[in-house]
Amino acid sequence: MVFGSGSFAVVSTLYSHPLAVGPAIMESIDTQALNILNEYPLLVPYSNFKKWEGFVQVKDMDVQIEITTPLYPSLKDVSIKCSPDVYPLLISLKNQAEDSSLLNLLRSISHALKSKSLLAMESLELDKQKLQTFIIVLKELEASNVVNLNHDAMTVTLRYEDSSGEFHELTVQFDDDYPKTTVVIKKIDLPTETAAALEGSTATIKQLYESFKDSVEDLIPLWETAKELEKECWVIDPEVPQRKDTYRRIFLTTDLSVSISFNSLRMNEMPEIKFFGCVSVVEQKSSEFMSRLDSIGWNMELSVVSNLKMLLAINEFPRKCLNSTQDPLECIICASSGVEDGTPAQKWCNNDKCPSVYHRSCLYRWFDSLQGAKQYWDYICGPCPYCKVKIWCPVKEDVSAKR
């Protein structure tokens, strides 16, 4: 049996059926052929019913088809030609055709075509529903605020220009039943606390957008403070600051850094200050800082940079990384610039902004004491004590560093 996809098209045509001839021809037609002609009046038999050409009606359209049955009424070696878009539906009938009758084969073809038509109608109805939902969404919003509509993903991206001239975007997803159902935030570049407050909302897209705008305006002091820190200080973490980041870690000395963390929901409070580096240096600097804080306090009328300078007793923050032409660098762990294992303290961290240097033996002992550090053959791996980026340390002195 052969199935083929010809160049037939789906058309709608009516014409006179050959049964319009006299009763003499009727006598030569067997029962099966008569039933076929009754159920499929647009099919025309030729060559003693060994070939059928015409149309199978499906709803309001007729599908052109050609069936050849060289051993009629048997379906052995039957072949079917139809339009390419219909052929994949009919190929599934291949196995059952030879054991059936032509009438049953035609009924199976009709059923398959009807199923295709129903699926197409359902798809059309679905697209209409999506379109109606998008119309509802667009009616809620001002066109100038919409920067992208994704019909397939059912998302809309909105843009807002804040009072300082910066642009912010919010992407939300909705379903066909919107506004009966809640929307989901797919992308938002705001601090975790603020984003969580917005995500818990059951508001409409318009209401969510208004809340988004209010949150952005409330966060402007945070972003302005972060920009000032980046301008006045050497920020070593995060390497590429984003609007969602609520902290900045700045370089003070080769064995000391300080992290300033803000609560995005309470910007009128003093940020959290935490020192990192060599244990002895951290203890000393923390003690001095807390003593000055108790004495003079945190002045909310001054900038964060000004407060830090005052409490750290410095005039300016370091701006450049120490280079190899300067004096020997101190190991951040042991606070010594001396030689251990025959070599001075050196840089092991691949973070370009991290100024840390370590003796190999100091770094190994540090990692060996950490519960989360892992050893792989000749290396031990753990977070840089200074910037927390993962680094590798040779277990033995004669093993080269892993970069």
C-alpha positions in Angstrom: 0.0 0.0 0.0 1.3 3.4 -0.9 0.4 6.8 0.6 1.4 9.9 -1.3 1.0 13.6 -0.9 0.2 15.3 -4.2 -0.4 18.9 -5.0 -4.1 19.0 -4.3 -5.5 21.9 -2.5 -8.4 22.4 0.0 -11.2 23.8 -2.1 -15.0 24.1 -2.0 -16.6 22.9 -5.3 -20.0 21.4 -6.2 -20.8 19.5 -9.4 -23.2 16.9 -10.8 -22.7 13.4 -9.6 -22.4 10.5 -12.1 -25.4 8.8 -10.4 -27.5 11.3 -12.1 -27.5 8.9 -15.1 -30.1 6.3 -15.6 -31.0 3.1 -13.6 -29.0 0.9 -15.9 -25.8 2.1 -14.4 -27.3 1.7 -10.9 -27.6 -2.0 -11.5 -23.8 -2.4 -12.0 -22.9 -0.8 -8.7 -22.3 -3.1 -5.7 -23.6 -2.4 -2.3 -20.4 -1.0 -0.9 -20.0 1.4 -3.8 -23.6 2.6 -3.4 -23.0 3.3 0.3 -19.9 5.2 -0.5 -21.7 7.3 -3.1 -24.5 8.0 -0.6 -22.2 9.1 2.2 -19.6 10.8 0.0 -21.5 12.4 -2.9 -18.5 14.5 -4.0 -16.4 11.4 -4.8 -16.4 10.1 -8.4 -15.5 6.5 -9.2 -13.6 5.5 -12.3 -12.3 2.3 -13.9 -14.8 0.0 -12.2 -14.3 1.6 -8.9 -10.6 1.2 -8.9 -10.0 4.9 -8.7 -11.9 7.6 -6.8 -11.5 11.3 -7.2 -13.2 14.2 -5.6 -13.8 15.7 -2.2 -14.4 14.6 1.4 -16.6 17.1 3.1 -15.5 18.4 6.6 -17.7 21.1 8.1 -17.8 24.0 5.8 -14.9 23.0 3.5 -14.2 20.1 1.1 -10.8 18.3 1.1 -9.6 17.1 -2.3 -8.5 13.5 -2.4 -7.6 10.7 -4.9 -7.8 7.0 -3.9 -6.6 4.2 -6.1 -7.8 0.6 -5.3 -6.3 -1.6 -8.0 -7.8 -4.7 -6.4 -11.2 -3.3 -5.4 -13.0 -4.1 -3.2 -9.8 -5.2 -1.5 -7.6 -2.4 -0.2 -4.4 -4.2 -0.9 -1.9 -1.9 -2.6 -4.3 1.1 -2.1 -2.7 4.5 -2.6 -4.0 7.9 -1.5 -3.1 11.4 -2.8 -4.0 14.5 -0.9 -2.7 17.9 0.0 0.6 18.0 1.9 -1.0 19.6 5.0 -3.5 16.7 5.3 -1.1 13.8 4.5 0.4 13.5 8.0 -3.0 12.9 9.5 -3.8 10.1 7.0 -0.5 8.2 7.4 -1.7 6.9 10.7 -4.4 5.0 8.9 -1.9 3.0 6.9 -1.7 -0.1 9.1 -5.4 -0.6 9.4 -6.5 0.1 5.8 -5.7 -3.2 4.1 -7.8 -5.2 6.6 -10.7 -2.8 6.3 -13.1 -1.7 3.5 -13.0 1.5 1.4 -16.1 2.8 3.2 -14.5 2.4 6.6 -11.2 3.9 5.3 -13.2 7.0 4.1 -15.0 7.2 7.4 -11.6 7.1 9.2 -10.3 9.8 6.9 -13.4 12.0 7.7 -12.8 11.5 11.4 -9.1 12.4 11.1 -10.0 15.5 9.1 -12.7 16.5 11.5 -10.3 16.2 14.4 -7.8 18.5 12.6 -10.6 21.0 12.1 -11.6 20.9 15.7 -8.0 21.4 16.9 -7.7 24.4 14.5 -10.9 25.9 15.9 -9.7 25.4 19.5 -6.3 27.0 18.6 -8.2 29.9 17.0 -10.4 30.3 20.1 -7.3 30.2 22.3 -5.6 32.9 20.2 -8.8 35.0 20.4 -8.8 34.6 24.1 -5.1 35.7 24.3 -5.9 38.7 22.2 -8.8 39.7 24.3 -6.6 39.4 27.4 -3.9 41.5 25.9 -6.5 44.2 25.0 -7.5 44.2 28.7 -3.9 44.6 29.7 -3.2 47.4 27.3 -6.4 49.3 28.3 -5.0 49.4 31.8 -1.7 50.9 30.9 -0.4 53.9 29.0 1.1 52.9 25.7 4.3 54.9 26.4 5.1 52.7 29.5 4.9 49.4 27.5 8.3 48.4 25.9 7.6 44.8 25.0 4.6 42.4 24.6 5.3 38.7 24.3 2.2 36.9 22.9 3.5 33.4 23.3 4.9 33.8 26.9 1.9 36.1 27.9 4.3 38.7 29.3 4.4 42.5 29.2 7.5 44.6 30.1 6.9 48.1 31.5 9.3 50.9 31.8 9.4 53.8 34.3 11.6 56.9 34.3 12.2 57.9 37.9 12.6 61.5 39.3 16.3 61.4 38.8 16.1 60.5 35.1 17.0 56.8 35.4 15.0 54.0 33.7 13.7 50.9 35.4 11.9 47.9 33.9 9.3 45.4 35.2 8.3 42.2 33.4 5.1 40.4 34.5 3.3 37.3 33.2 -0.4 36.7 33.2 -2.7 34.0 31.9 -5.9 33.9 29.8 -8.2 34.4 32.8 -6.6 37.7 33.8 -7.8 39.8 35.6 -9.5 37.1 37.5 -6.1 35.5 38.2 -3.0 37.1 39.8 0.1 38.1 37.8 3.6 36.8 38.3 6.7 39.0 38.3 9.2 37.5 35.9 12.0 40.1 36.0 12.6 43.0 38.4 15.9 44.6 39.3 15.1 45.7 42.8 16.4 44.6 46.2 15.1 41.2 47.5 13.0 42.7 50.3 11.3 45.1 48.0 10.7 42.6 45.2 9.3 40.1 47.7 6.8 42.7 48.9 5.6 43.3 45.3 5.5 39.6 44.5 3.1 39.0 47.4 0.6 41.4 46.0 -2.7 40.3 44.4 -3.0 43.6 42.5 -3.8 44.1 38.8 -0.9 44.9 36.5 -1.7 48.6 36.7 -1.8 48.6 40.5 1.4 46.5 40.5 3.1 49.0 38.2 2.0 51.9 40.4 3.5 50.1 43.5 6.7 49.4 41.4 7.0 53.2 40.7 6.6 54.1 44.4 9.2 51.5 45.4 11.6 52.8 42.8 11.3 56.4 44.2 11.8 55.1 47.7 15.0 53.4 46.6 16.6 56.4 45.0 18.5 57.3 48.2 20.0 53.8 48.3 21.2 54.0 44.7 22.6 57.5 45.1 24.5 56.4 48.2 25.8 53.4 46.4 27.0 55.6 43.5 28.8 57.9 46.0 30.6 54.9 47.5 31.6 53.7 44.1 32.9 57.2 43.3 34.7 57.9 46.5 35.9 54.4 47.4 37.4 51.3 45.9 34.5 48.9 45.8 35.7 45.3 45.6 32.4 43.6 46.1 30.1 43.2 44.2 32.4 43.2 41.2 29.6 44.5 38.9 27.1 46.3 41.2 23.4 46.0 40.2 20.3 47.8 41.5 19.3 44.8 43.5 22.5 44.9 45.5 22.1 46.5 48.9 25.7 46.4 50.0 29.1 47.6 49.0 32.4 46.3 50.3 35.3 48.7 50.1 39.0 48.4 50.3 40.8 50.0 53.3 44.2 48.3 53.5 45.8 45.1 52.2 44.6 43.3 55.3 41.3 45.1 55.9 38.0 45.9 54.1 34.6 47.1 55.3 31.1 46.1 54.2 28.2 48.6 54.3 24.8 46.9 54.1 21.5 48.8 53.8 18.0 47.8 54.6 16.1 48.8 51.5 12.9 49.2 53.4 14.4 51.4 56.1 16.9 53.8 54.5 16.5 56.3 57.3 18.5 54.0 59.6 22.2 53.5 60.0 23.5 50.8 57.7 25.2 47.6 59.0 28.9 47.9 59.2 31.2 44.9 59.2 34.9 44.5 58.9 36.8 41.7 57.0 40.5 40.8 56.9 43.2 39.7 59.2 41.6 38.7 62.6 43.8 40.9 64.7 43.4 43.9 62.5 39.6 43.4 62.3 39.3 43.2 66.1 41.3 46.4 66.6 39.5 48.4 63.9 36.1 47.2 65.0 36.8 48.2 68.6 38.0 51.7 67.4 35.0 52.1 65.2 32.5 51.2 67.9 34.2 53.5 70.4 33.9 56.5 68.1 30.3 55.4 67.2 29.4 55.4 70.9 31.1 58.8 71.3 29.9 60.8 68.4 27.2 58.6 66.9 25.9 58.2 63.3 24.8 61.5 61.8 21.8 60.9 59.5 22.2 64.4 58.1 25.6 63.5 56.7 26.3 61.2 53.8 27.4 57.6 54.4 30.8 58.4 53.0 31.2 61.3 55.4 30.1 59.3 58.4 32.5 56.5 57.5 35.4 58.9 57.2 34.6 60.4 60.6 34.2 57.0 62.3 37.2 55.5 60.6 39.3 58.6 61.3 40.5 58.9 57.7 40.5 61.9 55.3 40.2 59.9 52.1 39.5 56.3 51.0 42.2 54.4 49.1 41.6 54.4 45.4 44.3 52.3 43.8 45.4 48.7 44.1 48.9 48.3 45.5 51.4 47.2 42.8 54.5 45.1 42.7 56.9 48.1 42.9 55.8 48.9 46.5 57.0 47.4 49.7 56.5 43.7 50.4 52.8 43.0 51.0 51.5 41.5 54.3 49.7 38.2 54.4 46.2 39.0 55.3 46.0 35.9 57.5 49.2 36.2 59.6 49.7 40.0 59.1 53.4 39.4 58.2 55.4 40.5 55.2 58.0 37.9 56.0 58.9 34.9 53.9 57.4 31.5 54.6 58.2 28.3 52.7 60.9 30.3 50.9 58.4 32.7 49.3 56.7 36.0 50.3 53.0 36.5 50.5 51.5 36.5 47.0 48.2 36.9 45.2 46.1 33.7 45.0 42.6 35.2 44.3 41.5 35.7 40.7 39.2 38.6 41.6 41.0 41.5 40.0 39.5 43.9 42.6 40.5 41.8 45.6 43.8 43.2 47.0 44.5 40.1 49.2 47.8 38.3 49.3 48.6 35.2 51.3 51.4 32.9 52.2 50.6 29.4 50.8 51.0 27.7 54.2 48.7 30.3 55.8 46.1 29.9 53.2 46.3 26.1 53.4 45.9 26.1 57.2 43.0 28.5 56.9 41.1 26.3 54.4 42.0 23.2 56.4 40.3 24.6 59.4 37.1 25.4 57.5 34.3 22.9 57.6 33.1 23.7 54.0 36.6 23.6 52.3 37.2 20.6 50.0 40.4 19.0 49.0 40.9 17.6 45.4 44.2 15.7 45.0 47.0 18.3 45.4 44.7 21.3 46.0 42.3 22.5 48.6 39.5 24.8 47.6 37.6 27.4 49.6 36.4 31.0 49.7 38.9 33.8 49.7 39.1 35.1 53.3 38.9 38.6 51.9 36.4 38.7 49.1 34.8 35.2 49.3 35.5 34.3 45.7 36.4 30.6 45.3 40.2 30.0 45.1 42.5 27.0 45.0 45.5 26.5 47.2 48.3 23.9 46.6 48.5 21.4 49.5 52.3 21.3 48.9 54.7 24.1 48.3 56.1 22.7 45.1 52.6 22.5 43.4 51.8 25.4 41.1 48.8 27.6 41.7 45.5 26.9 40.0 44.3 29.9 38.0 
